[in-house]
Structure formats: C-alpha cells, structure tokens
Amino acid sequence: MDYLIRKVRIVDPGGKHHGKVVDVWLKDGLIREMGHEIRRSGKTRTLQVSNSMLSGGWIDIGCVGGEPGLEHRETLESIARSGAAGGYTGLCLFPNTRPAIHSKSEVNFIRSKAADLPIHLLPIGAASKACNGQELAEILQMREAGAIAFSDGLAPIQNSGLMMRALEYLKLVPGGLLINQSLDQSLAGKGQVHEGPISTLLGLLGIPLLAETTFLHRDISLLRYTASRLLVHKLSGEESVAIVRAAKKQLSGLFASVSIYNLVADASQLENLNVHYKLSPPLREASDRKALVKGVAEGTIDCIASDHTPWDPESKDVEFQSAAFGSLSLQTCFRAYCTHLLGELGIDRWVEMQVHNTRSMLHLPVQHVEEGCNAELSWFVTGTQSLFTAGELHSLSRNCPHAGSSLRGKVLGVFSKGKFTSDEGSEKLA
C-alpha cells in the first residue's frame, strides 16, 4: 500500500521543506515525492486532515516495558501499540525486566520478537548484571547484538567505580552512551515526595534535591575523567539545570533529559495524595518546573522522556506510602506538551528534541522529511482538544494520571517499517 498525505505542514527544523504545506507520497517505506497537487492512481490511499503536520519519527529514550518476565504489566506488543498511538516510531527500552536485559541473549530476544511489531523497539542493555550495580554486564557483546545504549534504568548506579568502568568500556563502542539518573539513594532514603512544604503538609518523608545534585556532580566528574558519553536522565530541579548548563560548556559528551511530568506539573499535584503523581524523580517546586522549561528552551536539556512506567494494581492502587514510583505516559506525552508547553516552546522545539537530538545522541541516521528519505514519520495536529480516557490505553496497566483529562493535540498516525499505523483506521482519515 502506498499513501498520499495531502496539504500537510512539514515540521523539520533544518530541512529544506520546513514550514511548507505540501502533498507527500509514500511508497515502499520511502518518501517518493513531495509537491503540490500530486496525482496518483486509485490504488493509492489518500489521507488528509485540516491543519495536520508531519515530522520525522519521534524516539523515546528510557521507557519501561515488562517482557520478559513481567508481561502482566506490559508486553512488547502492548508497549509498541502504546508508542505508535503516542506518535513514536522508536522506543528505547530500559533493561528492568526479569531477567534483566544484561546479556546478548536478552538483546536478541527483544530484537527478534519486536521484528514484526509496528514500530522499532530498541533495547538498552544493562550496565551491570541484573541491574544490581555490583558487576559490569557484557557491554561489548550486547552492543554487537544490537543494544542501542546502556543503563541500569530504574536502578540509578550507586557504585562510582562500576560507573567509571562502564564509561571507559563505552569508549570502545562508536557512539556508546551511558544513561543514568543521578540519585544518591542514601540521601533519598525512604522519601516519598519532594522535601519541602509538600512533605511537611502531607507528613511524609521527603526526597531532597541534594540527592540529585550530589550525584550529578559525581557523574559529571566521572564523565570528565573518562572523556566518554553520558546522558544524565530526568533532571528535576533548578540547581540541576544550572550544573548541567555550566558543564556542557566543557563536555561535548554530556547530554540531559527531563521527564514530561516534571515539565508540566509540580508538587502541588500531590496535595490530594494522587498515587499516579508519585514519581521518580519527584515533582518539585513551581520554580524548579520553570527552570526545567527554560533548560529545554535554551538547549541545556536535549530531550523529553515520556517516563513511561507501567505498574499492576497491586503495586499502584494502594495507600500512597506503599505505592510504586512511576506512571504511564507514552500515549499522553505529546498531548501534555501541547496542553501545557506548546505556546511557550513551540512545536519546532518538540521535533528538534524528539527527532534530531535523540538520533544524534544515539548515533542513528538523521531523519529529514525529504524525497528519497525513509518514511519514518509522525503525523499529528496540535490544535484540537479532547478528553483522554482510560479506555484508549493500549497498555496492560492503567496507572495514568491523565486519564479523564481534556488534552490538546492528537496523533493521527505513524509511518514506520513501511506501514501506516493509526488508532483511527486509515479509512476514516481518507
């Protein structure tokens, strides 16, 4: 099947068609022609939606799946469907499964089972065996098998010696990247929320920003010593942004991400003890959120992570102190951005981060919307507003704070692996 998208605005900062409204003809997984009033045979599927936009395919770094071993939370198929519905053509999966993705066997399993799914699932190999931070995992073998990057994911690396060795090993890998959330767990302790007025109000143990900044200094020092490549994952505070801003002036191998939740919400969301806003890192002060938005605008922060973390009801639908950290977000990340940040940051910044910056960090080919390029594309609108319901979730889990909320923006579909995938069904978009 070939497709003709009519009168679509191209969002491709740096590309020769950026900002133009054109017709785009796709066939055999390639962009065959771009222009005005393109004519094709009756066998071509025509798609047209008012004010729609087309960009290179978005990639999410660091979402959590479940397969193998935790299929009751998420399977490879369900997370692929969630990603496609959220506008992503590629998902970089953290290694926190059972067993962890800590050898070439697990990497081969992910790549093989994901081959027929609608979008690309890119395994992130564990930095340490079983993600326990004690013994270095088989980094070089996993890279040869197809691991896109390395991280212990939900388990921030506490052992400085192990992290230094991982950074050194990755220098042997072209484009090797270590991903780590800077968090000193001895300082975070059993904290539940941000340490500040909200922890006092709720009578809960707090997680100080110091737990992040202390290890952020450590991680940057290790990067400077090894001259490797590091993504400091999910910054959450004003001081953290300042630390990274200063370090980036000297370190070309330093990158930073932020969770969509820390960009659009602050600790006030927790006043009613909503377990879906119990996150790691925690939601912090309004001033921290503003500093993170500024960090995105100025380029200190390179990409926005969906922070997708599925949990079963037994782990999430419990009293706040016992609830697990994390929530679903693949299907709502873009819409949350449109709802809260579009006016301030614009759609170009979203595409720069989710397409160009992520590919650069991962040493993947640059994706432009031009004739002859691969049709790895996200198709969307930014202006519409509608209610997002739990019934729309493709995940096997249901821990989504945006369920029941009115959100702006909408993903119309993605083109990936030579196919078009849409929740609406192509016949309704013709």
C-alpha positions in Angstrom: 0.0 0.0 0.0 1.2 3.5 -0.9 -0.1 6.7 0.8 -0.6 10.3 -0.3 -0.9 12.8 2.5 -2.4 16.0 1.2 -1.8 19.5 2.3 0.3 18.7 5.4 2.7 21.2 7.1 6.2 19.9 7.3 7.9 20.3 10.7 11.6 19.6 10.0 13.9 22.2 11.6 17.0 22.4 9.4 15.3 20.6 6.5 14.6 22.2 3.1 10.8 21.8 3.3 10.4 23.0 6.9 7.2 25.1 7.3 5.9 24.3 3.9 2.4 22.9 3.2 2.7 20.2 0.6 1.5 16.8 -0.6 3.7 13.8 0.4 3.7 10.5 -1.5 5.0 7.4 0.4 5.6 4.1 -1.1 7.7 1.0 -0.2 8.9 2.6 3.0 10.3 5.7 1.3 9.2 9.3 0.7 8.9 9.2 -3.1 7.6 12.7 -4.0 6.8 16.0 -2.3 5.0 18.8 -4.0 1.6 20.4 -4.8 -1.4 18.6 -6.2 0.4 15.3 -6.7 -1.6 12.9 -8.8 -1.7 9.2 -8.1 -3.7 6.1 -9.2 -6.8 5.0 -7.4 -4.9 2.3 -5.5 -3.1 5.0 -3.5 -4.6 5.6 -0.1 -5.2 9.4 0.3 -5.0 10.9 3.8 -6.0 14.5 4.6 -6.8 16.2 7.9 -7.1 20.0 8.3 -4.0 21.7 9.9 -2.1 18.5 10.2 1.7 18.3 10.5 4.3 15.8 9.5 7.8 15.3 11.1 10.5 12.7 11.3 9.5 9.8 13.6 9.8 10.6 17.3 12.0 8.4 19.5 11.5 8.0 23.3 14.6 7.3 25.5 14.2 5.2 28.6 10.6 3.9 28.8 9.9 0.8 30.9 8.3 -2.4 29.4 7.6 -5.7 31.1 8.6 -8.5 28.7 10.3 -10.8 29.5 9.1 -11.8 32.9 6.6 -9.0 33.8 4.1 -9.5 31.0 1.2 -8.8 33.3 2.3 -5.1 33.3 3.4 -4.7 29.7 4.3 -6.9 26.7 6.4 -5.9 23.7 3.2 -5.8 21.6 1.3 -3.5 24.1 4.2 -1.1 24.5 4.7 -0.9 20.7 0.9 -0.1 20.3 1.1 2.5 23.0 4.2 4.1 21.4 2.6 4.2 18.0 -0.6 5.7 19.4 1.6 8.3 21.1 3.3 9.2 17.9 6.6 7.4 18.4 8.3 5.3 15.7 11.1 4.1 18.1 11.2 3.3 21.8 14.4 2.7 23.7 13.5 0.2 26.4 15.2 0.2 29.8 16.6 -3.2 30.9 14.4 -3.6 34.0 12.8 -6.9 33.1 13.1 -10.5 34.6 15.7 -11.5 33.6 17.2 -8.1 33.0 18.5 -7.2 29.6 22.1 -7.9 30.7 23.5 -10.2 28.0 23.3 -10.7 24.3 20.6 -13.4 24.7 18.1 -10.9 26.1 19.0 -8.3 23.5 18.5 -10.9 20.7 15.1 -11.8 22.3 13.9 -8.2 22.2 15.0 -7.6 18.7 13.7 -10.9 17.3 10.3 -10.6 19.0 9.9 -7.0 18.0 10.7 -7.5 14.3 7.0 -7.7 13.3 5.7 -5.0 15.6 4.5 -1.7 14.1 7.4 0.4 15.4 11.1 -0.1 16.4 11.8 -1.4 19.9 15.5 -0.6 20.7 16.9 -2.4 23.7 19.0 -0.6 26.2 21.5 -3.0 27.7 22.1 -3.2 31.5 25.3 -1.5 32.7 25.6 -4.1 35.5 24.4 -7.7 35.8 20.8 -7.9 36.9 20.9 -4.1 37.2 22.2 -4.6 40.8 25.2 -2.2 40.4 27.7 -4.8 41.5 29.3 -6.4 38.5 29.7 -5.0 35.0 27.5 -6.6 32.4 28.5 -7.8 28.9 28.6 -4.4 27.4 30.6 -5.1 24.2 28.7 -8.4 23.5 25.3 -6.6 23.9 26.4 -3.8 21.6 27.3 -6.3 18.9 23.8 -7.9 19.4 22.1 -4.5 18.9 21.8 -2.7 22.2 21.3 0.9 21.5 22.7 2.3 24.8 23.4 1.1 28.3 21.9 1.9 31.7 20.6 0.2 34.9 17.4 2.1 34.2 15.2 2.3 37.3 18.2 1.5 39.5 20.5 4.6 39.5 24.1 3.5 39.6 25.5 3.9 43.2 28.9 2.3 42.7 31.2 5.0 41.4 33.9 2.5 40.4 31.5 0.5 38.3 30.1 3.6 36.6 33.6 4.7 35.8 34.4 1.3 34.2 31.2 1.4 32.2 32.1 4.8 30.8 35.5 3.6 29.9 34.2 0.5 28.2 31.8 2.6 26.2 34.7 4.5 24.6 35.4 1.3 22.7 32.0 1.5 21.1 31.3 4.0 18.4 28.7 6.3 19.7 28.5 4.4 23.0 26.2 6.1 25.5 25.6 5.5 29.2 22.2 6.7 30.6 21.9 7.3 34.4 19.5 9.0 36.7 21.7 10.9 39.2 20.3 9.9 42.5 22.1 9.2 45.8 19.8 6.6 47.3 21.4 7.0 50.8 20.2 10.7 50.8 16.9 9.9 49.2 16.3 7.1 51.8 12.7 6.2 52.1 11.4 9.5 50.9 8.0 9.6 49.2 7.7 13.2 47.8 9.8 16.3 47.3 11.4 17.6 50.5 9.7 20.9 51.1 6.3 22.4 52.0 4.5 19.5 50.4 6.3 16.8 52.5 5.6 18.9 55.7 1.9 19.3 54.7 1.4 15.6 54.0 3.6 14.4 56.8 5.7 12.2 54.5 9.4 11.7 54.3 11.0 14.0 51.7 13.5 13.4 48.9 15.8 16.5 48.9 17.1 17.9 45.6 20.5 17.3 47.2 20.1 13.6 46.5 20.1 14.5 42.8 22.7 17.3 42.7 25.3 15.4 44.8 25.4 12.5 42.3 25.0 14.8 39.4 28.4 16.4 40.3 29.8 12.9 40.7 28.5 11.7 37.3 29.8 14.7 35.5 33.2 14.3 37.3 33.4 10.7 36.1 32.5 11.8 32.6 35.2 14.4 32.6 37.7 11.9 33.8 36.8 9.2 31.2 36.1 11.6 28.3 33.1 9.3 27.4 29.4 10.0 26.6 26.7 10.3 29.3 23.0 11.2 29.3 22.0 12.4 32.8 18.4 11.2 32.8 15.4 13.1 34.1 16.7 16.3 35.8 14.2 17.6 38.3 15.5 20.9 39.8 16.7 24.4 39.1 20.1 23.7 40.6 20.5 20.6 38.4 19.8 22.6 35.3 22.5 25.2 36.3 25.0 22.4 37.0 24.5 20.8 33.5 24.4 24.2 31.8 27.9 25.0 33.2 29.3 21.5 32.5 28.1 21.4 28.9 30.4 24.3 28.0 33.4 22.0 28.5 32.0 18.5 27.8 30.7 17.6 24.4 29.8 14.1 25.5 27.3 15.3 28.1 23.5 15.2 27.4 20.4 15.7 29.6 16.8 14.7 29.6 13.7 15.6 31.6 10.5 13.7 32.4 7.4 15.2 30.8 5.8 15.1 34.3 8.5 17.4 35.8 7.9 19.8 32.9 4.1 20.1 33.2 3.4 19.6 36.9 4.8 20.5 40.3 4.5 19.2 43.9 1.1 20.9 44.3 -0.4 18.0 42.4 0.2 15.8 45.4 -2.0 17.7 47.8 -4.7 15.0 47.4 -2.2 12.1 47.6 -2.8 11.1 43.9 -0.6 8.0 43.6 -0.3 8.5 39.9 1.9 11.5 40.6 4.2 9.6 42.8 7.2 9.7 40.5 11.0 9.3 40.5 12.3 12.0 40.5 9.5 13.6 42.4 7.6 16.6 41.3 9.3 19.6 42.9 8.6 23.3 43.3 7.0 25.6 40.7 10.3 27.4 40.4 12.0 24.1 39.6 9.5 23.4 36.8 10.0 26.8 35.3 13.8 26.3 35.4 13.4 23.0 33.6 11.2 24.6 30.9 13.9 27.3 30.5 16.5 24.5 30.2 14.5 22.9 27.3 14.1 26.3 25.6 17.8 27.1 25.7 19.1 23.7 24.8 20.6 22.7 28.2 18.1 19.8 28.2 18.3 17.7 25.0 15.2 15.6 25.0 11.9 15.0 26.9 11.4 11.5 28.2 7.9 10.1 28.3 8.9 8.4 31.6 6.5 5.6 30.8 6.4 3.1 33.8 3.6 0.6 33.9 2.5 -1.0 37.2 -0.1 -3.5 38.1 -2.9 -2.5 40.5 -1.2 -4.4 43.4 1.8 -2.1 43.1 0.0 1.2 42.4 -3.6 1.2 43.6 -2.6 1.1 47.3 -2.0 3.7 50.0 0.5 6.4 49.0 3.4 5.2 51.2 3.2 1.7 49.7 2.7 2.7 46.0 5.4 2.2 43.5 7.1 5.2 41.7 6.1 5.9 38.1 3.1 6.2 35.7 2.1 5.6 32.1 2.7 8.3 29.6 3.6 7.1 26.1 0.1 8.0 24.8 -0.1 11.3 26.6 3.4 12.8 26.5 2.9 14.7 23.3 -0.6 15.8 24.3 0.6 17.0 27.7 3.3 19.0 25.9 0.7 20.6 23.6 -1.6 21.3 26.5 0.9 23.0 28.8 4.0 23.9 26.8 3.2 24.5 23.1 2.6 28.2 23.5 5.9 28.7 25.3 8.2 26.3 23.5 6.5 25.7 20.1 6.2 22.6 18.0 9.7 23.0 16.4 11.4 22.5 19.7 9.5 19.3 20.3 10.6 17.9 17.0 14.2 19.1 17.4 14.4 17.2 20.7 12.4 14.0 19.9 13.8 13.5 16.4 17.1 15.2 15.8 18.6 15.3 19.3 17.7 11.8 20.2 19.1 10.4 17.0 22.3 12.4 17.5 22.7 11.1 21.0 22.1 7.5 19.8 24.3 7.9 16.7 21.3 7.0 14.5 20.9 8.4 10.9 19.5 11.9 10.8 15.8 11.8 9.8 14.6 14.5 7.5 11.3 14.8 5.6 12.7 14.9 2.1 12.4 12.9 -1.1 14.3 9.7 -1.0 14.4 9.5 2.8 13.0 6.6 4.8 9.3 7.1 5.7 9.8 7.0 9.5 7.3 9.7 10.2 4.9 11.1 12.8 1.7 12.7 11.7 -0.2 14.9 14.1 -2.2 18.0 14.9 -1.6 20.4 17.7 -4.8 22.5 18.0 -7.6 20.1 18.7 -8.7 19.3 22.3 -10.5 16.2 23.5 -11.0 14.0 26.6 -8.4 11.3 27.1 -10.0 8.2 28.7 -8.6 5.0 30.2 -10.4 3.1 27.5 -7.9 4.5 25.0 -4.9 3.0 26.7 -3.1 0.2 24.9 -1.0 -0.6 27.9 -1.9 -3.6 30.0 -1.6 -1.3 33.0 -3.8 1.6 34.0 -1.7 3.9 36.1 -2.1 7.0 34.0 -2.7 10.4 35.7 -4.0 12.0 32.5 -7.0 9.6 32.2 -10.1 11.6 32.4 -8.3 14.9 31.4 -9.0 17.2 28.5 -5.8 17.4 26.5 -4.8 19.4 23.4 -3.1 17.8 20.3 -3.6 14.5 18.7 -1.5 11.9 16.9 -3.1 10.9 13.6 -0.7 8.0 12.9 2.8 6.9 12.3 4.6 5.6 9.3 7.2 3.0 10.2 8.7 -0.1 8.8 6.8 0.5 5.5 3.4 0.6 7.2 0.9 3.1 8.4 -0.5 2.6 12.0 -3.3 4.7 13.4 -5.9 4.4 16.1 -8.5 5.9 13.8 -8.0 3.5 10.9 -6.9 4.8 7.6 -10.3 4.5 6.0 -11.6 7.2 8.4 -8.7 9.5 7.6 -9.2 9.4 3.8 
